[in-house]
């Protein structure tokens, strides 16, 4: 028999089990508490000052879930341009947090009225508010709105799908979507499924120091923007949607709908009409700021490692690249150069200033550059001048009236508040002081999400050292800390999926109840930290010597591209991470940050030799191309393995020939926002097979990169939009595509497939070991006609300037722009140029030495070529040659005519002077 006590226990357990089951079933049967019941429109009128319409909304029924509803809202709608519509919804009676207008300059909505429905507007009776390209429509009860395309009536955004909720710490709104729409954006995250957003994947936006190896997780940047590409009846159209809000948010994409759940701020939507993908990016960056111009050298190759423990190691790396004949423009230091990991210092033993200055004199004389890392956390150290000056200027973020204490690499730190004008001035002064100490050529701002090794409210320990000098794990918190759970900012009612696990918002970062300048809460401004630091750093560098700044930032926000480049953070040396890097790179082009790349060969752990071969072949064509590794990984500079060195010479050799093309793309990015690296559909929007393509990409409009992404592969399957694609490593080889079939291309270990599309003119130079030398070499123009063409045109361009000037603008004497054109009509081939503001190029003495024309039909033997109306024979050292294009992969049929590559070489045509060249082909009937 059971004892009485045991029987009683059993009785209680059975009762508990029954109650639990019953309660669970009862809860499942009852409807969950509704979050909100929506709003009704009570009045709407025209804005008398500045245009647009203003409406007032009244909550239909308040609920308590996630807090009370804000009872009255103000709606403001305006067509800010012919292709941009803004819909702004906020509290009607009280100003709410928005992305600061001084941080991201833009048009401000009208000030709030003092009384709901006050007669300050002219009544608006229409059911639609129409602009040049977009139409805003609405219903009153319940209130919802839609945005349509004027030209065809297609609905782009429609909030009637769900109930709009607007509480202090919870905002929700949804839109319907056609299930066939292809969506891109909403980052930063590592998307294992490729660039096209997948329904039901999590999309959480909140800047976090989470390694890029974490999939479908909020990472270093917050970019609440997406592009929607649709194809109806064989015709593609694209538009963009930005929710300008810096608060944490979850975005739920279900395929036929998209729902935002935001923990603060306002609804500030911007709609961009497109209709092509490039137009969307143009319109988007017109609002958020054009991408920053990059110095020419930034497009060269970069080498870094966390673990270059002394200057001799760095010198050896530079020498290693030189001996291996691998191009190298920029050498970097992680924090190894610092004294005890303190910003703006030098390690007096391992990086003594006199020797470092001698080293910099040497590499600067060769045209190389030097960049170092700085973290935002300032070491709490009474003998440290940077810290002392910061204290005297009151520049640090506060918690309960005192600087907020955190821990990063130097140990205890305070975080500068870059929303404070005093901080911006202090930061600029510290950068100027450091530049006097070490004439660096750029700055790398890392850990600026902001990253913190501790969580909560911390104090300096009294019973142990922090940091412990003997510790081998400086990333483990050594402060005395306790969690902060007493405020609604640290524990908001709705938990976003932070860090992929609904982690507290203050986990391993600044406490969200900490306070910035003017009382701004970290809760609201958190995701702006890296953005605000980039702005302050850019201002400081530009003020130093009047040169064009280069800044690399890990944390980013909407508009960061106007100030900084980006790398994709801590990745792994794996084949999966090699593949993921393409999608992240392409996403940042959409985000307005075209200067982007991943750590080549992986940040950690040790990559295999084969993987590093394939990674440099791909990474040589990232816009930002840098090898970087963790201190615990074996050395992985490109010369470490002979096979990798060979791949590097091959791939980087082509990159350095392509530098004038890449720099021209940099110029286009700066004036139109156009990404340097682009998805295939940017140039071929009707090629639906490319909508999810994430294993190939374009540089500009016409150069396609098809890397090997699979271990052990010696070939690659690639898809080519219709037309002729010429192999840039062997221009006698081409692919002629007419459909959506994949073609298998040879790809031995040391080779990557790079093709250029028909109808292009590609400006190349000879290349070299360093960009400053490569850019002085003569040009070759590669003209690509469709295979066997007898009636076709081709176009290209090149921009050349003084890349040290802060502004990238076409100004006489400072820059030149050349447009190239070519045509084949019947037997006649003509190539010519039109130069705009050519004096700069003429002063530099740049020449065109060769013109190569691909895809011609027939023979050019013994025919007269004229240059500027004179026979080629009158031009000294000029020559003519032709080569049969015999290696052509045709995916569907085709003629058997002879196709020819014609080269006219030995030329000395001034690039800065317009020219015309022509000849006739011998075409047999």
C-alpha positions in Angstrom: 0.0 0.0 0.0 1.0 3.5 -0.5 1.7 5.7 2.5 -0.9 8.4 3.2 1.5 11.2 2.4 2.4 9.5 -0.9 -1.3 9.0 -1.7 -2.0 12.6 -1.0 0.8 13.7 -3.3 -0.5 11.4 -6.0 -4.0 12.9 -5.6 -2.7 16.4 -5.9 -0.7 15.5 -9.0 -3.7 14.0 -10.7 -5.8 17.0 -9.8 -3.2 19.4 -11.1 -2.9 17.4 -14.4 -6.7 17.5 -14.9 -6.9 21.2 -14.2 -4.0 21.9 -16.5 -5.6 20.0 -19.4 -9.0 21.7 -18.8 -7.4 25.2 -18.6 -5.5 24.6 -21.8 -8.6 23.5 -23.6 -10.6 26.3 -22.3 -8.0 28.9 -23.3 -7.8 27.3 -26.7 -11.5 27.6 -27.1 -11.7 31.3 -26.1 -10.6 34.0 -28.5 -7.4 35.7 -27.7 -7.6 39.3 -26.5 -7.8 41.6 -29.5 -4.9 44.1 -29.8 -7.0 46.9 -31.3 -10.2 47.8 -33.2 -8.8 50.4 -35.5 -9.7 54.0 -36.1 -12.3 56.1 -38.0 -11.6 59.2 -40.0 -13.4 62.2 -38.5 -12.2 65.0 -40.7 -9.9 65.6 -43.6 -8.8 68.7 -45.5 -6.2 70.4 -47.6 -3.1 71.7 -45.8 -3.0 75.4 -46.4 0.7 75.7 -45.8 3.0 73.6 -47.9 0.5 71.3 -49.7 -0.8 67.9 -48.9 -3.8 66.8 -47.0 -4.4 66.5 -43.2 -6.8 64.2 -41.5 -7.8 63.3 -38.0 -8.5 59.8 -36.7 -10.5 58.7 -33.6 -9.9 55.3 -32.0 -13.0 53.1 -32.4 -12.6 51.1 -29.2 -9.6 51.1 -26.8 -8.0 47.9 -25.6 -5.4 47.3 -22.9 -3.2 44.7 -24.6 0.3 46.2 -25.1 -1.0 49.4 -23.5 -3.9 51.8 -24.1 -4.5 53.0 -27.7 -3.7 56.6 -28.5 -7.2 58.1 -28.8 -6.6 60.7 -31.6 -4.2 60.5 -34.5 -3.1 63.1 -37.1 -2.8 61.9 -40.7 -0.6 63.9 -43.2 -0.3 62.9 -46.8 1.8 64.6 -49.4 3.2 63.9 -52.9 6.7 65.2 -52.1 7.7 64.7 -55.8 6.3 63.2 -58.9 7.5 59.8 -57.9 7.4 59.9 -54.1 4.4 59.9 -51.8 4.6 60.3 -48.0 2.0 59.0 -45.5 2.7 60.2 -41.9 0.6 59.2 -38.9 1.2 60.3 -35.4 -0.4 61.3 -32.1 -2.7 64.3 -32.8 -2.0 66.0 -29.5 1.5 65.1 -28.5 4.8 65.0 -30.4 6.3 61.5 -30.6 9.8 60.3 -31.3 10.9 60.3 -34.9 14.2 59.9 -36.6 15.8 63.3 -35.9 15.4 65.7 -38.9 18.9 67.1 -38.4 20.4 63.6 -38.6 18.4 62.6 -41.7 17.4 65.8 -43.4 14.0 65.8 -45.0 10.8 67.8 -45.3 9.0 68.1 -42.0 5.2 67.6 -41.6 3.1 70.5 -40.5 3.2 71.2 -36.7 0.5 69.6 -34.7 -2.7 71.6 -34.3 -3.9 72.5 -30.8 -7.4 71.1 -31.2 -8.7 68.1 -33.0 -10.6 69.1 -36.1 -9.8 72.7 -35.8 -10.8 74.7 -38.9 -7.2 75.1 -40.1 -7.7 73.3 -43.4 -9.9 73.5 -46.5 -12.3 70.6 -46.6 -11.1 67.7 -48.9 -14.1 65.8 -50.4 -12.5 63.6 -52.9 -11.9 59.9 -52.2 -8.5 60.0 -53.8 -5.5 62.3 -53.7 -3.6 62.0 -56.9 0.0 62.9 -57.9 2.0 62.5 -61.1 2.6 58.7 -60.6 0.9 57.6 -57.4 -2.6 57.8 -56.0 -3.6 57.8 -52.3 -7.1 56.5 -51.6 -8.8 55.9 -48.3 -11.9 54.8 -46.5 -13.3 56.5 -43.4 -14.7 53.8 -41.0 -12.8 51.8 -40.3 -10.0 54.0 -41.6 -7.6 52.3 -44.1 -5.6 53.6 -47.0 -4.2 52.3 -50.2 -1.5 53.5 -52.7 -2.1 52.8 -56.4 0.0 53.3 -59.5 -1.7 56.0 -61.6 -0.7 54.6 -65.0 -2.4 51.2 -64.6 -4.4 51.3 -61.4 -2.3 48.6 -59.8 -2.5 48.6 -56.0 0.9 48.8 -54.4 -0.1 49.0 -50.7 -3.4 48.4 -49.1 -4.0 48.5 -45.3 -7.6 47.3 -45.5 -6.1 43.8 -44.9 -5.8 44.2 -41.2 -6.6 46.5 -38.3 -4.3 49.5 -37.7 -3.2 49.7 -34.1 -1.4 52.8 -32.6 -0.3 52.6 -28.9 2.6 54.3 -27.2 4.8 51.2 -27.5 3.0 49.1 -30.1 2.2 50.1 -33.6 0.7 47.6 -36.1 -0.3 47.9 -39.7 -0.6 45.5 -42.6 -0.8 45.5 -46.4 -2.1 43.0 -48.9 0.3 41.7 -51.5 -0.1 39.6 -54.6 1.4 36.2 -53.9 3.4 36.5 -57.1 5.2 39.7 -56.0 9.0 39.4 -55.4 10.2 41.3 -52.4 13.7 42.3 -51.5 15.2 44.2 -48.6 14.3 44.4 -44.9 17.7 44.0 -43.3 20.2 43.5 -42.1 20.1 39.8 -41.9 21.8 36.7 -43.4 19.2 35.2 -45.7 19.9 31.5 -46.4 17.2 31.4 -49.0 18.8 34.1 -51.1 18.1 37.7 -51.9 14.3 37.3 -52.5 12.4 37.4 -49.2 10.8 34.1 -48.2 7.3 34.0 -46.7 7.3 33.1 -43.0 11.0 33.8 -42.5 11.5 36.2 -39.5 12.5 39.7 -40.3 13.4 41.6 -37.1 15.1 45.0 -37.3 17.1 46.1 -34.3 20.9 46.8 -34.5 22.6 43.9 -32.7 26.1 42.6 -32.3 25.1 39.2 -33.5 27.6 37.4 -35.7 26.6 37.2 -39.4 26.7 33.4 -39.1 23.3 33.7 -37.4 20.6 33.1 -40.0 17.3 35.1 -40.2 18.3 37.2 -37.2 18.5 40.9 -36.6 22.2 41.9 -37.2 24.2 45.0 -37.3 22.0 47.3 -39.3 18.3 48.4 -39.5 16.9 49.1 -42.9 13.1 49.0 -42.9 12.7 49.3 -46.7 11.7 46.9 -49.3 11.5 46.7 -53.1 8.4 45.0 -54.7 9.0 43.6 -58.2 6.0 42.4 -60.1 5.5 40.9 -63.5 2.0 41.2 -65.0 1.4 40.1 -68.5 5.1 39.8 -69.2 5.8 43.4 -68.2 7.8 44.1 -65.0 7.3 47.0 -62.7 9.0 47.8 -59.3 8.2 50.1 -56.5 9.7 50.8 -53.0 8.3 51.2 -49.5 10.2 52.7 -46.6 8.8 52.9 -43.1 11.1 55.5 -41.6 11.2 54.4 -38.0 14.3 53.7 -35.7 12.4 51.7 -33.1 12.7 47.9 -33.0 10.3 46.1 -35.1 9.2 42.7 -36.4 8.0 42.4 -40.0 5.9 39.4 -40.8 5.9 38.5 -44.5 3.3 35.8 -45.3 3.5 35.9 -49.1 0.1 37.5 -49.6 0.5 40.0 -46.8 3.1 42.0 -44.9 2.6 43.2 -41.3 4.7 45.6 -39.3 4.8 45.4 -35.5 6.8 48.3 -34.1 7.5 49.2 -30.5 7.4 53.0 -30.8 7.7 56.1 -32.9 5.3 56.9 -35.7 4.1 55.5 -39.1 6.2 57.5 -41.6 5.8 55.7 -44.9 7.4 56.7 -48.1 6.3 55.2 -51.4 8.6 55.2 -54.5 6.9 54.7 -57.8 9.8 53.2 -59.8 8.9 51.7 -62.2 12.2 50.0 -62.8 14.5 48.7 -60.0 17.2 51.3 -60.7 14.5 54.1 -60.7 13.4 52.9 -57.2 16.9 53.2 -55.9 17.3 56.6 -57.5 14.1 57.8 -55.8 15.0 56.2 -52.5 18.5 57.7 -52.3 17.2 61.1 -53.4 15.4 61.0 -50.1 17.9 59.4 -47.7 21.1 60.8 -49.3 23.2 59.7 -52.2 26.0 57.2 -51.5 29.3 58.7 -50.4 31.9 59.1 -53.1 34.8 56.7 -52.6 38.5 57.5 -53.2 39.9 55.5 -56.1 42.3 53.5 -53.9 39.3 52.2 -51.9 38.4 50.1 -54.9 41.7 48.4 -54.7 42.4 45.3 -52.6 42.6 45.5 -48.8 44.3 43.2 -46.3 43.5 43.1 -42.5 43.8 40.7 -39.6 43.0 40.9 -35.9 46.3 39.6 -34.6 49.0 41.6 -36.4 50.7 41.8 -33.0 53.5 44.2 -34.0 54.6 46.4 -36.8 57.1 43.9 -38.1 54.3 41.5 -38.9 52.5 44.2 -40.9 55.6 45.1 -42.8 56.0 41.4 -43.6 52.5 41.2 -44.9 53.1 44.1 -47.3 56.3 42.5 -48.5 54.5 39.1 -48.9 52.0 40.6 -51.3 54.8 42.3 -53.2 56.8 39.1 -53.6 53.8 37.1 -54.6 52.9 39.8 -57.2 49.4 40.1 -55.8 47.8 43.6 -56.0 47.4 45.4 -52.6 46.3 49.0 -52.0 45.4 49.2 -48.3 46.9 47.6 -45.2 44.7 47.6 -42.0 45.1 47.2 -38.3 42.4 45.9 -36.1 43.0 46.9 -32.4 46.6 45.6 -32.3 48.1 49.0 -32.8 46.4 50.4 -29.6 47.7 50.8 -26.2 45.6 48.4 -24.1 42.7 48.6 -26.7 42.2 52.3 -26.0 41.0 54.4 -28.9 43.3 57.0 -30.5 46.5 55.5 -28.9 49.5 53.6 -30.0 51.1 50.6 -28.3 54.6 52.0 -27.5 56.3 48.6 -27.6 54.7 46.9 -30.6 53.8 50.0 -32.7 56.3 52.6 -31.6 55.4 55.9 -33.3 58.8 56.6 -35.0 58.9 53.2 -36.7 55.2 53.4 -37.6 55.8 56.8 -39.2 58.7 55.5 -41.2 56.6 52.6 -42.4 53.8 55.0 -43.4 56.2 57.3 -45.3 57.4 54.2 -47.2 54.0 52.9 -48.2 52.5 56.3 -48.9 55.4 57.0 -51.3 54.3 53.9 -53.1 50.7 54.9 -53.3 49.5 52.6 -50.5 47.1 53.5 -47.7 46.7 52.6 -44.0 43.5 52.3 -42.0 42.9 51.5 -38.4 40.0 50.5 -36.2 38.3 52.6 -33.5 35.5 51.4 -31.2 33.0 53.8 -29.7 33.6 52.7 -26.1 36.0 55.1 -24.3 38.0 53.4 -21.6 37.2 54.6 -18.1 40.7 55.6 -17.0 41.7 58.8 -15.1 45.1 58.9 -16.8 43.6 58.6 -20.3 43.4 62.0 -22.0 40.5 61.0 -24.4 38.4 60.0 -21.4 39.3 63.1 -19.4 38.4 65.5 -22.2 35.2 63.6 -22.8 34.2 63.9 -19.1 35.0 67.6 -19.2 32.8 68.1 -22.3 30.0 65.9 -20.8 29.8 63.8 -23.9 28.7 60.4 -22.6 25.3 58.7 -22.6 23.7 58.8 -19.1 21.9 56.4 -16.8 20.3 57.9 -13.7 22.3 61.0 -14.2 25.7 59.4 -14.5 27.6 58.1 -17.5 26.4 54.7 -18.4 29.0 52.1 -17.6 29.6 49.2 -20.0 32.5 46.9 -21.0 34.2 46.4 -24.3 37.8 45.5 -25.3 39.6 48.0 -23.0 37.4 46.9 -20.0 35.1 49.4 -18.4 33.9 52.1 -20.9 31.5 55.0 -21.4 29.7 55.5 -24.7 29.9 58.9 -26.4 26.5 60.3 -27.3 26.7 61.3 -30.9 23.3 63.0 -30.8 25.0 65.7 -28.6 26.6 68.5 -30.6 29.3 68.7 -28.0 30.2 65.1 -28.6 30.5 65.7 -32.4 32.9 68.5 -31.7 34.9 66.5 -29.1 35.0 63.5 -31.5 36.3 65.6 -34.3 39.0 67.0 -32.0 40.1 63.5 -30.9 40.3 62.4 -34.5 42.4 65.4 -35.4 44.7 64.7 -32.4 45.1 61.1 -33.5 45.8 62.1 -37.1 48.6 64.3 -35.9 50.0 61.2 -34.1 49.4 58.8 -37.0 48.5 60.1 -40.5 45.9 57.4 -41.2 44.0 57.4 -44.5 40.6 56.3 -43.2 38.9 55.0 -40.1 37.1 51.7 -39.3 34.2 52.2 -36.8 33.3 48.9 -35.3 31.2 47.5 -32.4 28.8 50.5 -32.9 25.4 48.8 -32.5 26.5 49.5 -29.7 28.1 46.3 -28.5 28.5 45.7 -24.8 30.0 42.6 -23.1 27.7 43.2 -20.1 23.9 43.7 -19.6 22.0 46.0 -17.3 23.2 48.5 -14.7 26.8 47.9 -13.9 29.4 49.1 -11.4 33.1 48.7 -11.1 33.9 45.6 -9.1 35.5 46.0 -5.6 36.8 42.5 -5.2 38.5 41.8 -8.5 40.3 43.5 -11.3 38.3 44.4 -14.5 39.8 43.7 -16.9 41.9 40.9 -15.5 45.3 41.3 -17.1 45.7 37.6 -17.2 42.4 36.9 -18.8 42.3 35.1 -22.1 38.6 35.9 -22.5 38.3 39.7 -22.4 34.8 39.5 -23.9 33.4 37.9 -20.7 31.7 40.6 -18.5 33.8 41.4 -15.4 31.7 44.3 -14.1 29.2 43.9 -11.3 25.9 44.1 -13.0 22.2 43.6 -12.4 19.3 43.4 -14.8 17.1 46.4 -15.3 13.4 45.3 -15.3 11.8 48.3 -13.5 10.9 50.4 -16.6 8.6 49.8 -19.6 11.6 50.8 -21.8 13.7 47.9 -20.6 10.7 45.5 -20.5 8.2 46.7 -23.2 4.8 45.1 -23.4 5.5 43.6 -26.8 8.7 41.6 -27.2 10.3 41.8 -30.7 12.3 38.7 -31.8 15.6 40.4 -30.8 18.7 38.2 -31.3 16.4 35.6 -32.8 15.1 34.6 -29.3 13.1 37.6 -28.0 16.1 38.7 -25.9 15.7 41.8 -23.7 16.3 44.9 -25.8 19.2 45.9 -23.5 21.0 42.5 -23.9 24.7 43.0 -24.5 24.1 46.7 -25.5 23.2 50.0 -23.9 20.3 49.8 -21.4 17.2 51.0 -23.3 16.3 53.3 -20.4 19.6 55.2 -20.7 19.3 58.8 -21.9 20.9 60.7 -24.7 21.1 64.5 -25.3 17.9 66.4 -24.7 16.3 63.5 -22.9 16.2 61.1 -25.9 15.8 57.5 -24.7 18.1 54.8 -25.9 14.9 52.8 -26.4 14.1 55.1 -29.4 17.6 56.0 -30.6 19.3 52.6 -30.3 19.5 51.7 -34.0 20.8 55.2 -34.8 24.0 54.8 -32.9 26.3 53.6 -35.7 24.6 56.1 -38.1 25.2 59.1 -35.8 28.8 58.0 -35.2 29.4 57.7 -39.0 28.1 61.2 -39.5 30.4 62.6 -36.8 33.4 60.6 -38.1 32.8 61.8 -41.7 32.6 65.4 -40.6 35.9 65.0 -38.7 37.8 63.4 -41.5 36.6 65.8 -44.1 37.7 68.7 -42.0 41.2 67.3 -41.5 42.9 68.0 -44.9 39.9 68.6 -47.2 40.3 65.1 -48.6 37.6 62.6 -49.5 36.9 60.5 -46.4 36.9 56.7 -46.2 34.9 55.2 -43.3 34.0 51.6 -42.8 31.1 51.0 -40.4 29.6 47.8 -39.0 26.3 49.3 -37.7 24.1 51.0 -40.2 20.8 52.7 -40.7 18.8 54.4 -43.4 21.1 57.0 -44.9 24.4 55.5 -43.6 25.6 55.0 -47.2 26.0 58.8 -47.5 28.9 58.6 -45.0 30.4 55.1 -44.9 31.1 51.8 -46.5 30.0 48.5 -44.9 31.3 45.1 -44.4 29.0 42.2 -43.5 30.6 41.5 -40.1 31.8 38.3 -38.5 31.3 35.5 -41.0 32.6 31.9 -41.1 35.1 30.3 -43.4 32.5 27.9 -44.8 30.9 27.3 -48.2 27.5 28.3 -46.9 28.9 31.7 -45.8 30.6 32.2 -49.2 27.2 31.8 -50.8 25.3 34.0 -48.2 27.7 36.9 -48.9 26.2 37.5 -52.3 22.7 38.1 -51.0 23.9 40.4 -48.2 26.1 42.4 -50.7 23.1 42.8 -53.1 20.8 43.8 -50.3 23.1 46.7 -49.3 23.0 48.0 -52.8 19.2 48.3 -52.4 19.8 50.0 -49.0 21.8 52.7 -50.6 25.2 51.4 -49.4 26.9 50.2 -52.6 30.4 50.0 -51.1 30.1 46.7 -49.4 31.8 43.3 -49.1 32.4 40.3 -46.8 35.5 39.1 -45.1 37.2 37.2 -47.9 38.1 33.6 -46.8 36.0 34.1 -43.7 36.6 35.8 -40.3 36.9 32.4 -38.5 37.7 29.6 -38.2 40.4 28.3 -40.6 39.2 28.1 -44.2 40.3 25.3 -46.5 42.7 26.1 -49.3 40.1 25.3 -51.9 37.5 27.6 -50.2 40.0 30.4 -50.0 40.7 30.0 -53.8 37.0 30.3 -54.5 36.4 33.1 -52.1 39.1 35.4 -53.6 37.7 34.7 -57.0 34.3 35.9 -55.8 35.7 38.6 -53.4 37.8 40.2 -56.1 34.5 41.4 -57.5 32.9 42.6 -54.2 32.7 46.4 -54.4 34.7 46.5 -51.2 37.3 43.7 -51.4 39.1 42.8 -48.2 40.7 39.7 -46.6 40.2 39.8 -42.9 40.6 37.1 -40.2 40.3 36.4 -36.5 43.4 36.3 -34.2 42.6 32.6 -33.4 42.6 31.5 -37.1 45.7 30.5 -38.9 47.2 33.1 -41.3 45.2 33.4 -44.5 46.8 36.2 -46.5 46.4 35.4 -50.2 50.0 34.5 -50.6 50.0 31.8 -47.9 49.0 29.1 -50.4 50.5 29.0 -53.9 47.2 28.0 -55.4 45.3 30.9 -53.7 48.0 33.3 -54.9 47.5 32.1 -58.4 43.7 32.6 -58.1 44.3 36.1 -56.6 46.6 37.2 -59.4 44.0 36.0 -61.9 40.9 37.5 -60.3 42.4 40.7 -58.9 44.3 41.1 -62.1 41.0 41.5 -63.9 39.6 43.7 -61.1 42.5 46.1 -61.5 42.0 46.3 -65.2 38.3 47.0 -64.5 39.1 49.8 -62.0 38.1 52.6 -64.4 34.7 50.9 -64.9 34.3 50.3 -61.2 35.2 53.9 -60.4 32.6 55.1 -63.0 30.1 52.9 -61.2 31.1 54.7 -58.0 30.3 58.0 -59.7 27.0 56.7 -60.9 26.2 55.5 -57.4 27.0 59.0 -56.0 24.7 60.8 -58.5 21.9 58.3 -58.9 22.2 55.8 -56.1 22.7 52.9 -58.6 24.3 49.9 -56.8 27.8 48.9 -58.0 26.9 45.2 -57.5 23.3 44.5 -58.6 20.9 41.6 -58.9 20.5 40.3 -62.5 16.9 41.6 -62.7 18.1 45.2 -62.3 19.2 45.1 -66.0 16.8 42.4 -67.1 13.6 43.0 -65.2 11.5 40.9 -67.5 13.8 37.9 -67.1 11.7 36.2 -64.4 14.2 33.4 -63.9 16.5 36.0 -62.2 14.0 37.1 -59.6 15.4 34.8 -57.0 18.9 34.4 -58.5 21.5 34.8 -55.7 24.4 32.8 -57.1 25.3 35.3 -59.8 25.3 39.1 -59.9 26.1 42.1 -62.1 28.7 44.8 -61.7 27.0 47.8 -63.2 24.6 47.0 -66.1 26.6 44.6 -68.1 29.4 42.6 -66.3 28.2 39.4 -64.9 30.1 37.3 -62.2 29.3 33.6 -62.0 31.4 32.2 -59.1 31.9 28.6 -58.0 30.1 28.2 -54.6 30.3 24.4 -54.1 33.2 22.4 -52.7 35.0 20.2 -55.2 33.3 21.7 -58.3 35.3 22.3 -61.5 32.4 23.8 -63.4 29.5 26.1 -62.6 25.9 26.2 -63.8 25.0 29.7 -64.8 22.0 31.3 -66.4 22.2 34.1 -68.9 19.5 36.5 -69.9 18.9 36.5 -73.7 21.7 37.9 -75.8 25.5 37.4 -76.2 27.8 37.3 -73.3 31.6 37.5 -73.9 34.1 35.9 -71.5 36.4 38.7 -70.2 39.2 36.2 -69.6 39.0 34.9 -73.2 37.1 37.2 -75.5 37.0 34.7 -78.3 34.6 32.7 -76.0 31.0 33.6 -75.7 27.6 32.4 -74.6 24.6 33.1 -76.8 21.4 32.7 -74.8 17.8 32.8 -76.0 15.9 31.4 -73.1 16.0 30.5 -69.4 18.2 27.4 -69.7 21.3 27.0 -67.5 24.7 26.4 -69.2 27.6 24.5 -67.6 30.8 26.6 -67.7 34.3 25.2 -67.1 35.7 26.6 -63.8 39.0 25.1 -62.9 40.3 25.8 -59.4 42.1 29.1 -60.3 39.4 30.5 -62.6 36.1 32.4 -62.3 33.7 33.1 -65.0 33.1 36.8 -65.7 31.2 37.9 -68.8 30.3 41.2 -70.5 26.9 41.7 -72.2 26.4 42.7 -75.8 25.8 46.4 -76.7 28.4 47.5 -74.2 31.7 49.4 -74.4 33.9 48.5 -71.4 36.8 50.8 -70.6 39.8 48.8 -69.3 43.3 49.7 -68.3 46.4 47.5 -68.1 46.1 46.9 -64.4 49.0 46.7 -62.0 50.0 46.0 -58.4 48.5 49.2 -57.0 45.6 51.4 -58.1 47.6 54.6 -58.3 49.9 53.1 -60.9 47.1 51.1 -62.7 45.1 54.3 -63.3 47.9 56.0 -65.2 48.2 53.2 -67.8 46.6 53.4 -71.3 43.0 52.3 -72.0 41.6 49.6 -74.1 38.0 49.9 -75.2 36.1 46.6 -75.5 33.1 46.9 -77.8 30.6 44.1 -77.7 28.0 43.6 -80.4 25.6 40.7 -80.5 27.1 37.6 -82.0 27.3 38.0 -85.8 25.8 41.4 -85.8 25.3 43.5 -88.9 23.0 46.1 -87.4 23.7 47.0 -83.7 24.8 49.7 -81.3 27.0 49.8 -78.2 27.6 52.3 -75.5 29.8 52.9 -72.5 31.4 55.7 -70.4 34.2 56.5 -68.0 34.5 59.1 -65.3 37.9 60.4 -64.2 38.6 62.9 -61.5 41.0 64.0 -58.7 39.8 61.4 -56.2 41.2 63.3 -53.2 38.7 66.1 -53.6 35.8 65.8 -51.1 33.1 66.3 -53.7 32.7 64.0 -56.7 31.3 66.4 -59.3 31.9 67.1 -63.0 33.8 70.4 -62.8 36.1 71.7 -65.5 39.7 71.1 -64.5 38.8 68.7 -61.7 37.0 65.9 -63.6 36.2 64.6 -67.0 33.4 62.4 -68.4 33.7 60.5 -71.7 30.8 58.7 -73.4 31.7 56.0 -75.9 29.5 54.9 -78.8 29.8 52.3 -81.5 27.7 51.0 -84.3 27.7 48.4 -87.0 25.4 49.0 -89.9 25.9 46.6 -92.8 29.6 46.4 -93.5 30.5 49.7 -91.7 31.8 49.7 -88.2 32.2 53.0 -86.3 33.5 53.7 -82.8 33.5 57.3 -81.4 33.6 59.3 -78.2 32.1 62.5 -76.9 34.1 64.2 -74.1 32.7 66.5 -71.5 35.1 68.8 -69.7 38.1 67.0 -71.0 40.9 69.3 -69.7 41.4 67.2 -66.5 42.1 64.1 -68.6 44.2 66.0 -71.0 46.4 67.3 -68.2 46.8 63.7 -66.9 47.9 62.5 -70.4 45.7 59.5 -70.5 45.6 57.6 -73.8 43.5 55.0 -75.6 45.9 52.4 -77.0 43.6 49.8 -78.3 40.0 49.2 -79.5 38.7 45.6 -79.5 35.4 45.0 -81.2 33.6 41.7 -80.6 30.8 39.9 -82.4 31.4 41.2 -86.0 30.5 39.1 -89.0 32.9 38.5 -91.8 36.5 39.6 -92.2 38.4 42.8 -91.8 41.6 41.8 -93.7 43.3 44.4 -95.9 40.6 47.0 -95.3 41.3 50.7 -94.6 40.6 52.0 -91.1 40.2 55.7 -90.6 40.8 57.6 -87.4 39.4 61.1 -87.3 39.2 61.0 -91.1 42.8 59.9 -91.6 44.0 56.4 -92.7 45.2 54.2 -89.8 48.5 53.9 -91.7 49.2 57.5 -91.0 49.1 56.8 -87.3 52.5 55.8 -85.9 52.9 52.3 -84.4 49.2 51.5 -85.1 48.3 47.9 -86.0 45.2 45.9 -87.0 44.4 42.3 -86.2 41.4 39.9 -86.2 40.7 36.7 -84.4 37.9 34.2 -85.2 35.5 33.8 -82.2 35.5 30.0 -82.2 34.4 29.1 -78.7 30.7 30.0 -78.7 28.2 28.2 -76.5 24.8 28.6 -78.3 21.9 27.6 -76.2 19.5 27.5 -79.1 20.3 27.3 -82.8 22.1 30.1 -84.6 23.8 30.8 -87.9 27.1 29.3 -89.0 28.7 32.5 -90.3 32.2 33.5 -89.3 32.3 35.8 -86.3 35.3 38.0 -85.7 37.0 40.0 -83.0 38.8 43.0 -84.5 41.6 44.7 -82.6 43.0 48.1 -83.6 46.1 48.6 -81.5 49.2 50.8 -81.2 46.9 53.8 -80.9 47.8 57.0 -79.0 44.3 58.6 -78.9 44.0 61.2 -76.1 41.1 60.0 -73.8 40.2 63.6 -73.2 39.7 64.4 -76.9 36.7 63.2 -78.9 37.6 60.8 -81.7 35.9 58.8 -84.4 37.2 55.5 -86.0 35.6 53.5 -88.8 36.2 50.7 -91.2 34.3 48.2 -93.5 34.0 44.5 -93.0 34.3 42.0 -95.8 31.0 40.1 -95.6 30.4 37.3 -98.1 26.9 36.7 -99.2 
